Amino acid sequence: MADCVFCQIVAGEVPADVVLDEPDLVAFLDRRPVFKGHVLLVPREHVVTLPDLPAGLRDGFLGAAQRLATAVVEGLGAQGSFVAMNNVVSQSVAHLHLHVVPRTKGDGLRGFFWPRTTYTDGEAVTYASRLRAVL
């Protein structure tokens, strides 16, 4: 897509600090990192969300995510990583991208970025049942 900045990066039209360049996938440093070394993994094909990712790309995408999560530890000295993606809501670019953020204890990032809630009595059973019905 001509107006997608990630497609432009994949095409070499917009500069990026590429860390992984494979036939189906590209990973590059986030321009506004949570922490230095924050990487974005994208499929070369313009895909908007995880549910849109073709089955033939799933294993490669997850395999690359595993390698990147290992690389931030081995290459940057991080103690671990935070791996996440948004689908539509809070998705700053409408092209599937997975964040791999290097983490160390005491880095200031606390759990998830949203408030937590609890289930009322029996409510969890209902939610689980609704999800099973769809799956």
N, C-alpha and C positions, 0 to 999 in steps of 0.2 A: 504494500500500500504506500503510495507516494507521500502521504501526509503522516505516516507513522515514523517517529524518530528511531524506534528500534529496527524497523525495516531499513531505514537509511543507514544505521550503523552496520547492519548485516551486509548491506550492499557496498559499504566502504565510502559512502557519500558524506557521512558525519564521522569525525574522528572519535575514537574511543580507545581506552587502554585495555586491549583484548588480552585475556588470560587463557582462553580456551577457544580454539578454532577448529571445528569438526564439520564434516559434510552436512549434518542436520542441525547442529547447535553452535551457538556462540556464547561465550561468557566474557563479561567486561566489568571493570570497576564502576560502581555507582558514582555519579558526579556529585551527589550529596549524601555521602556515606553516614551511616549511624556510627560506625567506627572505621578507621583506616583499614583497607583491605576488604570492605563490603563489596561483594560481587553480585552481579545480576546474570542469571542464566536464561537464555531465550532460544526458542526454536527458530531456525532460519525462516521457515514457513510462517506467514502471518496467521497466528492463532490467537484468539482473544482471551479465552479462559481455559482452565484445566479440563473441564468437560468437553471442550472443543478439540483437545489434543488428539490427533489420530493414533489409533492403537499401535501402529508401527513405530511411533516415536516415543512411546511411554517408557520402555525399558532403557533406551539410550538417554532419555531425559533424566530419569532417576539415577542411572549409573553415573552420569556427569555430576549430578548433585552430590552423590556420595564422594566422588573424587574431589570436588571443590571443598566439601566439609572437611575432608582429610587435609587438603592443601593449606587451608587457613591455619590449621594446627601445626603441621610440619614446616610450612614455609614462613609463617609469621609469628610462630611462638605462642599462638592463642591456646587457651586451655580447652576450648570447645567452640561450638558455633550455634547460632540461632538460624534456623532454616524456615522460611515462610513464603507464602504467596497469597495475594488477594485475588478474588474473582469478582469483578465489577465494582463492588463497594470498596472504596479506598484504593482502587487500582489506578495509579497516576498515569499510566500509559496503557492504552487498550491493546496490548500485545502481551501474551502470557510471559511472565517473568518470575523467576524464583530467586529470592534473596538468600544469600549465604553471608552471614555477618559473624566475624570473629568475636569470640567472647573470652573474657577472663573474669575470675571472681573479683567482685568489688568494682566492676567497670561502670556501675550506675544504672544499667538497664535492668528493670525490675519486671520479671514475669511477662505477662501479656500486656498489651497497650490499652486494655479496656477493663472496665469493672467486672467483677465476678458476681454471679447470682447463685441461688440455690433452688432446688426443686421442692415443691410442697409434697406432702404425703401422697404416694401413688402416682405423682406426676411423671417421674422418671420412667416408670413402666409404660405409660401412655406414649411418651416421646419415643422410646425405644421401639415400641410396637408400630408406630407410624413410619419410622425409618425402615424397619424390616419389611413392611408392606410394599414400600416403593422399591427396595432393593430386590 
